[in-house]
Each structure stands twice: as structure tokens, then as C-alpha cells.
Amino acid sequence: MAWEDRTPFEAIERLYGLTQDQVIRLMRQKLKKSSFKLWRSRVSGRKTKHLKLRSPQVARGYCPTQYKQR
């Protein structure tokens, strides 16, 4: 969930009880250094990762084409 750009940290906290700081620490532990840097630069300041910054028009946690049935 943390890797997905559209999933807010609040949703991760609601489901798993991990705060944003804990998610960042977990990602730092589990990812390769280069992968963590890429993720961190992508997520930093991203409006979709924080419900308070997110536009009210975004009512979903993923792209509509992400889970297409084949």
C-alpha cells in the first residue's frame, strides 16, 4: 500500500495501525537503498498520500485501470 502513490498514509494507519513515520521506517528497512530513495522522492510532498492535501474529487485509493479484469 505504501508503494502505491494514490494510497494515503491515513488508510495504511487505519488498516494496519502504522503511522506515517513508521511506514517510512519500514520502507527504509525493507527496500534497497536506491528503491527507498526513489520511493521517498516520489512520495515527498505528494498530495495524494495525505487526505488533508488531497482534492475532494479523488474518492478512490487507486487508478481505475489498475485492477482490470482480464
PLY file of the C-alpha trace (Angstrom):
ply
format ascii 1.0
element vertex 70
property float x
property float y
property float z
element edge 69
property int vertex1
property int vertex2
end_header
0.00 0.00 0.00
2.84 2.39 0.78
4.41 1.82 -2.65
1.17 2.84 -4.43
1.12 6.61 -4.95
-2.63 7.01 -4.50
-2.98 5.19 -1.19
-2.95 7.78 1.61
-0.93 7.24 4.77
-4.17 7.58 6.73
-5.57 4.46 5.03
-2.45 2.50 5.96
-2.77 3.71 9.54
-6.46 2.78 9.65
-5.84 -0.75 8.34
-2.51 -1.60 9.95
-2.04 0.89 12.78
1.23 2.24 11.34
1.83 5.98 11.43
3.48 7.78 8.53
6.84 7.75 10.36
6.54 4.02 11.00
5.71 3.37 7.33
8.76 5.36 6.25
10.94 3.41 8.70
9.52 0.11 7.44
10.11 1.06 3.81
13.68 2.08 4.66
14.28 -1.34 6.27
12.65 -3.48 3.58
13.64 -1.73 0.34
17.02 -1.49 -1.28
18.65 1.89 -0.65
18.11 3.02 -4.25
14.46 1.87 -4.24
13.82 3.68 -0.98
15.32 6.90 -2.39
13.12 6.66 -5.49
10.01 6.00 -3.39
10.82 8.77 -0.93
11.37 11.34 -3.66
8.08 10.28 -5.30
6.08 10.43 -2.08
7.53 13.61 -0.57
5.02 16.39 -0.97
2.61 14.23 -2.99
-0.93 15.44 -2.39
-2.48 12.01 -2.90
-0.54 10.50 0.02
-2.28 12.80 2.55
-6.05 13.03 2.85
-5.91 16.65 4.05
-3.98 17.72 0.93
-5.98 15.54 -1.46
-8.56 17.08 -3.73
-12.14 16.14 -2.75
-12.62 14.93 -6.33
-10.27 11.99 -5.67
-12.55 9.49 -3.99
-10.55 6.33 -4.68
-7.28 4.85 -3.49
-6.13 3.50 -6.84
-6.22 4.18 -10.56
-9.43 2.85 -12.20
-7.41 0.85 -14.71
-5.15 -0.70 -12.07
-7.32 -3.72 -11.29
-8.79 -4.50 -14.71
-10.49 -7.86 -15.06
-8.97 -9.92 -17.83
0 1
1 2
2 3
3 4
4 5
5 6
6 7
7 8
8 9
9 10
10 11
11 12
12 13
13 14
14 15
15 16
16 17
17 18
18 19
19 20
20 21
21 22
22 23
23 24
24 25
25 26
26 27
27 28
28 29
29 30
30 31
31 32
32 33
33 34
34 35
35 36
36 37
37 38
38 39
39 40
40 41
41 42
42 43
43 44
44 45
45 46
46 47
47 48
48 49
49 50
50 51
51 52
52 53
53 54
54 55
55 56
56 57
57 58
58 59
59 60
60 61
61 62
62 63
63 64
64 65
65 66
66 67
67 68
68 69
